[in-house]
Amino acid sequence: MRPDRRLDWLDNLRIALTVLVVVHHAAQPYGPDDWWYVEGQPRTPGLATLSAVDGAFFMSLFFFVSAAFVPSSYHRRGGWRFLKSRLVRLGIPVVVGALTIVPGLMYTYYVHYRGYPPLSFPRYFRDVYLGLAEKPAGWTGPSWPDLQFGHLWFIQNLLAYTVLYVICSRAGRLLRRHRRDEPVRGERPAPGHGALLWLTTAITAATFLIRLKYPLDKWIPVLDFLQVEPARVPQYAAFFTLGVLAHRHHWLERFDARIGWVWLGVGLAAVASLFATGADSSWFAPGGFNGPAFAWAAYDSALCVSLCVGLLTLFRETVTSTSRFSKELAADSYGVYILHVPLVVTVQKYLAGRDLSAIGAWATSSVLATGTAFALAAGLRRLPGVRRVL
């Protein structure tokens, strides 16, 4: 992608991914066996499988799309101005969200599901969320203290990767100054089938090795601040790096669509096979030194690469139109990501006990939360000073 050119289809893909994030979180209490802010709801295996498919690729693709915009912004603004803008755009939502959105969600969970004596929110925030009191007996987790970053982990990690990009870029510039006699390398060819197979193999190997110690859904604090799921780091780091390379070598424009259609077909076939077997199949395991863990690492990685490549091709070739409305949705999508979880949980709590099926509750939550989140983000962006952040 050239620095002076905005690719409308990439904005359209970003809108679709944002909607998928809302839909994914709307399915949490109705399908997968993961921890969520709402418990005791009807479940269906289909939504568990949908959640597994989403988890395999959509955040990796988010990292790719985000990284594709990083180099042009960095070179246009310069190092310090770029970092300052990223700290405002990414750092402020993380800090504000960790002090408002996430404790609000965790307090609601504490009140409804933990079974401890009632606490006021200020006392909960001090004693339980910040962990300034002793851990209560029989604490049910998911961690102690309740302090966490929830869905804002992505923004945290994106900020960390962006800082690493700036450091590597500056280091590379210094090395080039000391090696002036080396020839300047031109654009690299866009990846073909062979390169994509090697990428899949490398991600599979790294994923399997990391999941020997850190299975899926195991989160750790890095430097007591960064919330990381190591089991997916190979995918996220690889696709952030690929996003940077795609900008540098203009792969977004030069990638052969025929290759992309093949990989999209492979991805869709893999999705169909997972729905046929079910995400809870004994063939798969979230981690450990065993055959099912390797099978899931390989399947997970292949699904990630194929759907990321396939969807990039699909949107570049077919979803290219733009309008005033789509530009508004693209501009609001970042705000939607930050704001959507409280809206999703509110709708889910409202629907609890209303005799809806799992599919019905999921569909209702998806539609209501998506529409409300986009409307709220659009309104907030028009407040003085908020546009710089959202």
C-alpha positions in Angstrom: 0.0 0.0 0.0 1.5 3.3 -1.0 1.7 6.0 1.7 -0.4 8.5 -0.2 -3.2 6.2 -1.1 -6.1 5.0 1.0 -7.4 1.5 0.0 -11.2 1.6 0.5 -11.5 -2.2 0.4 -9.2 -2.4 3.4 -11.5 -0.1 5.3 -14.4 -2.3 4.3 -12.5 -5.3 5.6 -11.9 -3.4 8.9 -15.7 -2.8 9.2 -16.4 -6.4 8.7 -13.8 -7.5 11.2 -15.2 -5.1 13.8 -18.7 -6.5 13.3 -17.3 -10.0 13.6 -15.7 -9.1 17.0 -19.1 -7.9 18.3 -20.8 -11.1 16.9 -18.0 -13.2 18.5 -18.5 -11.7 22.0 -22.3 -11.9 21.6 -21.8 -15.7 21.3 -19.7 -16.1 24.4 -22.3 -17.2 26.9 -24.2 -19.3 24.4 -21.5 -21.6 22.9 -17.9 -21.8 24.0 -17.0 -23.1 27.5 -14.8 -20.0 28.2 -15.2 -17.6 31.1 -17.5 -14.7 30.4 -19.3 -11.9 32.3 -22.7 -13.7 31.9 -23.3 -17.3 33.1 -26.0 -19.9 33.1 -27.3 -19.3 29.6 -28.5 -21.9 27.1 -25.7 -23.2 24.9 -25.3 -24.8 21.5 -22.3 -26.6 19.9 -22.6 -24.6 16.7 -21.8 -21.3 18.5 -18.8 -23.0 20.2 -17.5 -24.0 16.8 -18.2 -20.5 15.4 -16.1 -19.1 18.3 -13.3 -21.5 17.6 -13.2 -20.5 13.9 -13.3 -16.8 14.8 -10.5 -17.2 17.3 -8.3 -18.9 14.8 -8.0 -16.0 12.4 -9.8 -12.7 13.1 -7.4 -11.1 15.5 -4.5 -12.0 13.4 -6.1 -10.3 10.5 -6.8 -7.3 12.7 -3.1 -7.1 13.5 -2.3 -7.4 9.8 -4.7 -4.6 8.8 -3.5 -2.4 11.6 0.2 -2.9 10.7 -0.4 -2.1 7.1 -1.1 1.5 8.1 1.8 1.9 10.5 4.8 2.5 8.1 3.2 5.3 6.1 2.1 7.1 9.3 5.6 6.6 10.8 7.4 8.0 7.8 4.9 10.9 7.4 5.1 12.0 11.0 8.6 11.0 12.0 9.5 8.9 15.0 8.6 11.1 18.0 5.3 12.5 16.6 4.3 9.1 15.5 4.9 7.6 18.9 3.1 10.5 20.6 0.0 10.0 18.3 0.0 6.2 19.0 0.2 6.8 22.8 -2.8 9.1 22.5 -4.7 6.8 20.2 -3.9 3.5 21.8 -2.6 4.3 25.3 -5.5 6.6 26.5 -8.3 4.0 25.7 -6.3 1.3 27.5 -5.9 3.4 30.7 -9.4 4.9 30.7 -11.0 1.5 29.8 -9.0 -0.3 32.6 -10.3 2.3 35.1 -14.0 2.5 33.9 -15.2 -0.1 31.4 -13.4 -3.2 32.7 -14.0 -2.6 36.5 -17.7 -2.0 35.7 -18.0 -5.3 33.9 -16.1 -7.2 36.6 -18.2 -5.6 39.4 -21.3 -6.8 37.7 -19.9 -10.3 37.6 -18.9 -10.0 41.2 -22.3 -9.0 42.3 -24.3 -11.6 40.3 -22.1 -14.7 40.3 -19.5 -14.8 43.1 -21.8 -15.2 46.1 -19.9 -12.9 48.5 -21.5 -10.2 50.7 -22.5 -7.1 48.8 -19.9 -4.4 48.3 -20.2 -0.8 47.1 -18.4 -0.2 43.8 -15.8 2.1 45.4 -14.9 -0.5 47.9 -14.9 -3.3 45.3 -12.6 -1.2 43.1 -10.1 -0.7 45.9 -10.3 -4.1 47.6 -11.0 -6.5 44.8 -10.2 -4.9 41.5 -7.0 -3.4 42.6 -6.4 -6.2 45.1 -5.6 -4.0 48.1 -7.4 -6.3 50.5 -6.8 -10.0 51.2 -8.1 -12.5 48.6 -11.5 -13.8 49.8 -11.7 -17.5 50.7 -12.8 -19.7 47.9 -12.0 -17.1 45.2 -13.3 -18.3 41.9 -11.2 -16.2 39.5 -10.5 -15.9 36.7 -7.6 -14.2 38.4 -6.6 -12.3 41.5 -7.0 -9.4 41.7 -9.8 -8.6 39.2 -7.6 -6.0 37.6 -7.3 -6.8 33.9 -7.7 -5.2 30.5 -10.5 -7.4 29.1 -11.0 -7.0 25.3 -8.6 -4.0 25.4 -5.7 -6.5 25.3 -5.6 -6.1 21.6 -5.0 -2.4 21.8 -2.3 -3.0 24.4 -0.5 -5.6 22.3 -0.8 -3.4 19.2 0.8 -0.5 21.0 3.7 -2.9 22.1 4.2 -4.1 18.6 4.1 -0.6 17.2 6.8 0.5 19.7 8.9 -2.5 18.7 8.4 -1.5 15.0 9.8 2.0 15.7 12.8 0.5 17.6 13.6 -1.9 14.8 13.1 0.8 12.2 15.5 3.1 13.9 18.0 0.3 14.4 17.8 -0.6 10.8 18.4 2.9 9.7 21.5 3.1 11.9 22.8 -0.2 10.4 22.3 1.1 6.9 24.3 4.2 7.7 27.3 2.0 8.7 26.9 -0.2 5.6 26.6 2.4 2.8 28.3 0.1 0.3 25.6 -2.4 0.5 23.1 -2.4 -2.5 19.6 -1.2 -1.8 17.1 -4.0 -2.0 14.1 -3.6 -4.1 10.6 -4.9 -3.7 10.3 -8.6 -2.8 7.9 -10.7 -4.9 4.5 -11.2 -3.4 4.1 -14.5 -1.6 3.1 -17.5 -3.6 1.8 -21.0 -2.6 5.3 -22.1 -1.5 5.8 -19.1 0.8 2.4 -19.5 2.3 3.0 -23.1 3.0 6.3 -22.3 4.7 4.5 -19.6 6.7 1.9 -22.1 7.8 4.5 -24.6 8.8 6.5 -22.1 10.8 3.5 -20.8 12.7 2.4 -24.4 13.4 5.8 -25.3 14.8 6.0 -22.2 17.0 2.4 -22.6 18.1 2.8 -26.2 19.1 6.0 -25.5 21.1 4.5 -22.5 23.0 1.4 -24.5 23.8 3.5 -27.1 25.5 3.5 -24.7 28.5 0.8 -22.2 27.7 -2.4 -23.8 26.3 -5.2 -21.8 24.7 -7.0 -19.3 27.0 -4.0 -19.1 29.3 -3.2 -15.4 29.8 -0.1 -14.1 31.5 1.1 -10.6 32.5 4.2 -9.4 30.8 6.1 -6.8 32.8 3.1 -6.7 35.1 1.2 -4.7 32.5 0.9 -6.3 29.1 -1.9 -8.9 29.0 -0.8 -11.7 26.6 -2.1 -15.0 25.4 1.1 -16.8 24.5 -0.7 -19.6 22.6 -1.6 -17.1 19.8 1.5 -14.9 19.9 3.1 -16.7 16.8 0.1 -15.8 14.7 -0.3 -12.3 16.0 3.4 -11.4 15.7 3.7 -13.0 12.2 0.7 -11.2 10.8 1.8 -7.8 12.3 5.1 -8.3 10.6 3.5 -9.4 7.4 1.3 -6.2 7.5 4.5 -4.1 7.6 6.1 -6.1 4.8 2.9 -5.8 2.7 3.1 -2.1 2.9 6.9 -1.9 2.1 6.7 -4.3 -0.9 3.2 -3.3 -2.1 1.9 -6.8 -1.7 -1.7 -5.6 -1.1 -1.8 -4.4 -4.7 0.6 -7.0 -6.3 -0.6 -10.2 -4.7 -1.9 -12.7 -7.3 -5.7 -13.1 -6.8 -5.6 -16.6 -8.2 -3.5 -17.7 -5.3 -5.8 -15.9 -2.9 -8.9 -17.7 -4.2 -7.3 -21.1 -3.8 -6.4 -20.3 -0.1 -9.9 -18.9 0.5 -11.3 -22.2 -0.8 -9.0 -24.1 1.5 -10.1 -22.0 4.5 -13.8 -22.4 3.8 -13.3 -26.2 3.4 -11.5 -26.2 6.8 -14.3 -24.3 8.4 -16.9 -26.7 7.0 -14.9 -29.7 8.3 -14.7 -28.1 11.8 -18.5 -27.6 11.9 -18.8 -31.3 10.8 -16.6 -32.6 13.6 -17.3 -29.9 16.3 -14.9 -27.8 18.2 -15.0 -30.2 21.1 -13.8 -33.1 19.1 -11.3 -35.5 20.8 -9.1 -35.0 17.8 -8.1 -31.6 19.1 -6.5 -30.3 22.3 -5.6 -26.8 23.5 -2.1 -27.7 24.4 0.4 -30.2 25.7 2.7 -32.8 24.2 0.2 -35.0 22.4 -1.2 -35.7 19.0 -4.5 -33.8 19.4 -2.5 -30.7 20.5 -0.3 -30.9 17.4 -3.4 -31.5 15.2 -5.1 -28.4 16.6 -1.9 -26.3 16.3 -1.6 -27.3 12.6 -5.3 -26.9 11.9 -5.5 -23.6 13.8 -2.5 -22.2 11.8 -3.7 -23.4 8.5 -7.1 -21.9 9.1 -5.5 -18.6 10.2 -3.3 -18.3 7.1 -5.9 -19.5 4.6 -8.7 -17.3 5.8 -6.5 -14.2 6.3 -5.1 -14.5 2.7 -8.5 -15.5 1.3 -10.5 -12.6 2.9 -7.9 -10.1 1.9 -8.3 -11.3 -1.7 -12.1 -11.4 -1.5 -12.4 -7.8 -0.3 -9.7 -6.5 -2.6 -11.4 -8.1 -5.6 -15.1 -7.7 -4.8 -15.8 -5.4 -1.9 -14.3 -2.2 -3.3 -17.1 0.3 -3.4 -17.2 3.1 -0.9 -19.8 5.7 0.1 -20.2 8.4 2.7 -21.9 5.8 5.0 -19.1 3.2 4.6 -16.5 5.9 5.4 -18.4 6.8 8.5 -18.6 3.1 9.6 -14.8 2.8 9.0 -14.1 5.9 11.0 -16.3 4.6 13.9 -15.0 1.0 13.9 -12.2 1.7 16.4 -14.6 3.2 18.8 -16.9 0.3 18.4 -14.2 -2.1 19.4 -13.5 -0.2 22.6 -17.2 0.3 23.6 -19.0 -2.8 22.4 -18.4 -5.3 25.3 -20.5 -3.4 28.0 -23.3 -3.1 25.4 -23.1 -6.8 24.5 -23.2 -7.8 28.2 -26.1 -5.4 28.9 -28.2 -7.0 26.2 -27.2 -10.5 27.3 -28.2 -9.8 30.9 -31.5 -8.3 29.7 -32.3 -11.5 27.6 -31.4 -13.9 30.4 -34.4 -15.9 31.6 -36.6 -14.8 28.7 -36.8 -18.4 27.2 -34.9 -17.6 24.1 -32.9 -20.3 22.4 -29.1 -19.9 22.3 -29.2 -19.0 18.7 -32.0 -16.5 19.3 -30.3 -14.8 22.2 -27.0 -14.7 20.2 -28.7 -13.2 17.1 -30.6 -10.6 19.2 -27.5 -9.6 21.1 -25.5 -9.3 17.9 -27.9 -7.1 16.1 -28.7 -4.8 19.1 -25.2 -4.4 20.3 -23.7 -3.8 16.9 -26.2 -1.1 16.0 -25.9 0.6 19.4 -22.1 0.5 19.4 -21.8 2.1 16.0 -24.3 4.8 16.9 -22.6 5.5 20.2 -19.1 5.6 18.6 -20.4 8.0 16.0 -21.8 10.3 18.6 -18.8 10.3 20.8 -16.4 11.0 17.9 -18.2 14.3 17.4 -17.4 15.5 21.0 -14.6 18.0 21.3 -11.2 16.3 21.6 -12.6 12.8 21.4 -11.9 12.4 17.7 -8.1 12.4 18.4 -8.6 9.2 20.4 -11.5 7.5 18.7 
